[in-house]
């Protein structure tokens, strides 16, 4: 099985790659205490914990090649202080890409400091 290409999305201050690799899916399952299928289904229905939103984006940044410490700093700068639905849209794009292998029509995230 070949790995899907990363999502390339403007996030924060530049274009970044987002990808949940199999190893990072396992980490997301560990952090959320849920299997990825049920987690993705509930998340996309709007049933999620804020920490789960942060974990999803942070792990996808790491999977896309961002250093883990930088990924955590990006979450603190460009997700935490913004409206929840902005981060939700990005996390849904990441999960949709994981589940379907395709990128949603609009995957631009404009971060504002």
C-alpha positions as CSV (number, residue, x, y, z in Angstrom):
1,X,0.0,0.0,0.0
2,X,1.4,3.4,-1.0
3,X,1.1,6.4,1.3
4,X,-1.1,9.2,0.0
5,X,0.6,12.5,-0.7
6,X,0.4,15.1,2.0
7,X,-2.2,17.9,1.9
8,X,-0.4,21.2,1.1
9,X,-2.3,24.0,2.9
10,X,-1.5,27.6,3.9
11,X,-1.5,27.5,7.7
12,X,-0.3,30.3,9.9
13,X,2.4,32.0,8.0
14,X,3.2,29.7,5.0
15,X,2.2,26.7,3.0
16,X,2.7,23.5,5.1
17,X,2.2,19.8,4.5
18,X,-0.2,17.8,6.6
19,X,-0.3,14.0,6.7
20,X,-1.4,11.4,9.2
21,X,0.9,8.4,8.6
22,X,-0.1,4.9,10.0
23,X,2.2,5.5,13.0
24,X,0.6,8.8,13.7
25,X,-2.9,7.4,13.4
26,X,-1.9,4.9,16.1
27,X,-0.7,7.8,18.2
28,X,-4.0,9.7,17.6
29,X,-5.9,6.6,18.6
30,X,-3.8,6.3,21.8
31,X,-4.3,10.0,22.7
32,X,-8.0,10.0,22.0
33,X,-8.8,6.5,23.4
34,X,-10.8,5.8,20.2
35,X,-10.4,3.8,17.0
36,X,-9.8,6.0,14.0
37,X,-13.1,5.1,12.2
38,X,-15.3,6.0,15.2
39,X,-13.2,9.0,16.0
40,X,-13.3,10.4,12.4
41,X,-17.1,9.7,12.2
42,X,-17.8,11.5,15.5
43,X,-15.3,14.3,14.8
44,X,-16.8,15.1,11.4
45,X,-20.2,15.2,13.0
46,X,-18.9,17.9,15.4
47,X,-18.7,15.6,18.4
48,X,-15.1,16.2,19.6
49,X,-12.9,17.4,22.5
50,X,-10.8,20.5,21.8
51,X,-7.7,18.6,22.7
52,X,-8.5,16.0,20.0
53,X,-8.7,18.8,17.4
54,X,-5.3,20.0,18.5
55,X,-3.8,16.5,18.5
56,X,-5.2,15.9,14.9
57,X,-3.6,19.0,13.5
58,X,-0.3,18.7,15.4
59,X,0.2,15.1,14.4
60,X,-0.7,15.8,10.8
61,X,1.9,18.6,10.8
62,X,4.5,16.2,12.2
63,X,3.5,13.6,9.5
64,X,4.0,16.3,6.9
65,X,7.5,16.9,8.0
66,X,7.3,19.6,10.7
67,X,9.5,19.2,13.7
68,X,7.4,18.1,16.7
69,X,8.3,21.2,18.8
70,X,7.5,23.5,16.0
71,X,4.2,21.7,15.4
72,X,3.3,22.3,19.1
73,X,4.3,26.0,18.8
74,X,2.2,26.4,15.6
75,X,-0.8,25.0,17.4
76,X,-0.3,27.4,20.3
77,X,0.1,30.3,17.8
78,X,-2.4,29.6,15.1
79,X,-5.1,27.3,16.5
80,X,-5.5,27.9,20.2
81,X,-6.2,31.7,20.0
82,X,-8.5,31.4,16.9
83,X,-12.2,30.5,16.7
84,X,-12.7,26.7,17.2
85,X,-14.4,26.3,13.8
86,X,-11.2,27.5,12.0
87,X,-9.2,24.6,13.5
88,X,-12.2,22.3,13.0
89,X,-12.2,22.9,9.3
90,X,-8.5,22.1,9.0
91,X,-8.8,19.0,11.1
92,X,-11.8,17.8,9.0
93,X,-9.7,18.3,5.9
94,X,-6.9,16.2,7.4
95,X,-9.3,13.4,8.5
96,X,-11.1,13.5,5.2
97,X,-7.7,13.1,3.4
98,X,-6.8,10.2,5.6
99,X,-10.1,8.4,5.0
100,X,-10.6,9.1,1.3
101,X,-7.1,9.9,0.0
102,X,-8.4,13.1,-1.6
103,X,-8.1,16.7,-0.7
104,X,-11.3,18.7,-0.1
105,X,-12.1,21.4,-2.6
106,X,-11.1,24.2,-0.3
107,X,-8.2,23.6,2.0
108,X,-6.8,27.1,2.6
109,X,-6.4,28.0,6.3
110,X,-5.5,31.6,7.0
111,X,-3.8,32.0,10.3
112,X,-3.9,35.3,12.0
113,X,-1.6,36.2,14.9
